[in-house]
Amino acid sequence: MEVLLTKFGWLIGGAVAAIVWLVRLEAIAISNRQEIKRLWGQRGEDLQVAKEAREATNAMLSEIRNDVKDLLRAREK
């Protein structure tokens, strides 16, 4: 047994280190996948908020444009 450990101890240690590294890598990949899903959800919410803000701005600009047209018509009369 001692001969096995002295001859191949570095190999066993390397294999254990590789397995630990792969487990950590998988954990990081799972964490990244969850973060990406969260960001996509947040992106959808942000797009919806931006769309609503654009619609509100367009409505306000339409109202202003109509007011300007009314003022110009009143001035022409």
CYANA upper distance limits for C-alpha pairs under 8 A (distance plus 0.5 A):
  1 MET  CA      5 LEU  CA      6.81
  2 GLU  CA      6 THR  CA      6.51
  3 VAL  CA      7 LYS  CA      6.40
  4 LEU  CA      8 PHE  CA      6.18
  4 LEU  CA      9 GLY  CA      7.68
  5 LEU  CA      9 GLY  CA      5.02
  8 PHE  CA     12 ILE  CA      6.77
  9 GLY  CA     13 GLY  CA      6.51
 10 TRP  CA     14 GLY  CA      6.47
 11 LEU  CA     15 ALA  CA      6.63
 12 ILE  CA     16 VAL  CA      6.70
 13 GLY  CA     17 ALA  CA      6.58
 14 GLY  CA     18 ALA  CA      6.54
 15 ALA  CA     19 ILE  CA      6.72
 16 VAL  CA     20 VAL  CA      6.73
 17 ALA  CA     21 TRP  CA      6.56
 18 ALA  CA     22 LEU  CA      6.64
 19 ILE  CA     23 VAL  CA      6.75
 20 VAL  CA     24 ARG  CA      6.76
 21 TRP  CA     25 LEU  CA      6.59
 22 LEU  CA     26 GLU  CA      6.65
 23 VAL  CA     27 ALA  CA      6.78
 24 ARG  CA     28 ILE  CA      6.72
 25 LEU  CA     29 ALA  CA      6.70
 26 GLU  CA     30 ILE  CA      6.72
 27 ALA  CA     31 SER  CA      6.69
 28 ILE  CA     32 ASN  CA      6.58
 29 ALA  CA     33 ARG  CA      6.63
 30 ILE  CA     34 GLN  CA      6.84
 31 SER  CA     35 GLU  CA      6.77
 32 ASN  CA     36 ILE  CA      6.62
 33 ARG  CA     37 LYS  CA      6.82
 34 GLN  CA     38 ARG  CA      6.75
 35 GLU  CA     39 LEU  CA      6.64
 36 ILE  CA     40 TRP  CA      6.70
 37 LYS  CA     41 GLY  CA      6.83
 38 ARG  CA     42 GLN  CA      6.72
 39 LEU  CA     43 ARG  CA      6.48
 40 TRP  CA     44 GLY  CA      6.79
 41 GLY  CA     45 GLU  CA      6.95
 42 GLN  CA     46 ASP  CA      6.61
 43 ARG  CA     47 LEU  CA      6.58
 44 GLY  CA     48 GLN  CA      6.75
 45 GLU  CA     49 VAL  CA      6.75
 46 ASP  CA     50 ALA  CA      6.63
 47 LEU  CA     51 LYS  CA      6.59
 48 GLN  CA     52 GLU  CA      6.75
 49 VAL  CA     53 ALA  CA      6.68
 50 ALA  CA     54 ARG  CA      6.64
 51 LYS  CA     55 GLU  CA      6.70
 52 GLU  CA     56 ALA  CA      6.70
 53 ALA  CA     57 THR  CA      6.64
 54 ARG  CA     58 ASN  CA      6.51
 55 GLU  CA     59 ALA  CA      6.61
 56 ALA  CA     60 MET  CA      6.72
 57 THR  CA     61 LEU  CA      6.62
 58 ASN  CA     62 SER  CA      6.54
 59 ALA  CA     63 GLU  CA      6.74
 60 MET  CA     64 ILE  CA      6.74
 61 LEU  CA     65 ARG  CA      6.49
 62 SER  CA     66 ASN  CA      6.63
 63 GLU  CA     67 ASP  CA      6.67
 64 ILE  CA     68 VAL  CA      6.68
 65 ARG  CA     69 LYS  CA      6.71
 66 ASN  CA     70 ASP  CA      6.64
 67 ASP  CA     71 LEU  CA      6.68
 68 VAL  CA     72 LEU  CA      6.63
 69 LYS  CA     73 ARG  CA      6.63
 70 ASP  CA     74 ALA  CA      6.60
 71 LEU  CA     75 ARG  CA      6.65
 72 LEU  CA     76 GLU  CA      6.79
 73 ARG  CA     77 LYS  CA      7.06
